[in-house]
Amino acid sequence: MDTSMRQFDHENINKFIGLCIDGPNYLSIWKLNNRGTLKDVIQSKLTTIDAFFKFCLMRDLLHGIHAIHRSPFLGYHGRLTSSCCMVNERWQVRVGDYGLAMMGFFEEKSKMDLLWTAPELLRSNENGSKAGDIYSFAIICSEIATGQTAWNDLDDENTLHLIRDCWAENPDDRPTTDAIKQLMLVYSRKQNLMDHVFALMESYAANLRREVEEKTKEAIEEKKRADLLLYKILPPQVADKLKMGQSVEPESYDEVTIFFSDVVQFTSLSEKCTPLQVVTLLNDLYTMFDNIIDEHDVYKVETIGDGYLCASGVPRRNGHEHGREIAHMALSILSNLKNFRIPHLPTERVNVRIGVHSGPCVAGVVGLAMPRYCLFGDAVNTASRMESNGKRS
């Protein structure tokens, strides 16, 4: 029996290697199949099985059972479940664990294995029968047919009727493997499983390419938005260096013009507002300032509370134009302030003090967790003192 099983060769039969009977437990050795058991394939969420794929799995399973039934030394399987059917790299089903029941190497069936056992075998002590294998075949086919999501369920009525015939209560009503082969020959399509798999893979690859292209476009758009936001926080040339992981060395500028401003009597004004109203006030005011800056060659450095700091000639050098750019910007701010109103305090007017000074400075990035582009030098300090000692507009 052992020799006959080793010589048993069929494309839908898993190759039997041998038995190990030396230890306390008998071990059977079978050829390894890369895709695991048929049960693994059915339950895998990574494998999409369409109707034709399911039909091919059923057909391969039938051919394996048919080979066992026609074998002179086997006659039937007796322990057929989806766990003893293997799937190779070409998605071929190969029936395994055959012959062991007859050799007496199986213990009593587990409760799980009884789910595939025909009713008449449950009521008797028989190891198996051809009709019992047909019943088990029907159960496995039902697993294949219903093991995937509803949108891709098997809707072939012919196949469903065949499954019902195979699990008939009366074993005499179940068709033989020859009859099932003839029916499947009628149902089958003129297409090879591997051709179908390759077509599916091409379809998946095309869909994947489209998804990758769409995600790439989305990523590019997100990068543009992120860069735009980053360039509002740091100078573009500085931001680009930081993105590439490069250090930003401090840089000296021979001539720049610094602009400082703050809101006159801001503390008194804040006492008349709720915290949310203070935020709204400063946001409206500095939005107006920002829009004016965009019209000039001026870089906004930072805002601290009601203080506003910007400069021209840094980080982009503009020759001797920095003084004129800051002056024009300051005059435009004063002009627009005349029409600025506080929504919740319509009678109040916002006044600002402005300090401007030209001279050399040093600029650099300070900090790692929240890097800031800062200016240092006497020109910055002088502009700050001019603002604090100046008259309100």
Secondary structure, DSSP 4 states (H G I P E B T S, - for coil): -HHHHHH---TTBPPEEEEE-SSSS-EEEE---TT-BHHHHHH-SS----HHHHHHHHHHHHHHHHHHHT-TTTS--SS--TTSEEE-TT--EEE-S-SHHHHT---SPPTTGGGGS-HHHHTS-----HHHHHHHHHHHHHHHHHSS-GGG----HHHHHHHHHHT-SSGGGSPPHHHHHHHHHHH--S--HHHHHHHHHHHHHHHHHHHHHHHHHHHHHHHHHHHHHHHHHS-HHHHHHHHTT-----EEEEEEEEEEEEETTHHHHHHTS-HHHHHHHHHHHHHHHHHHHTTTT-EEEEEETTEEEEEESSSS--TT-HHHHHHHHHHHHHHHHTT--BTTBTT----EEEEEEEEEEEEEEE-SSS-EEEEESHHHHHHHHHHHTSPP-
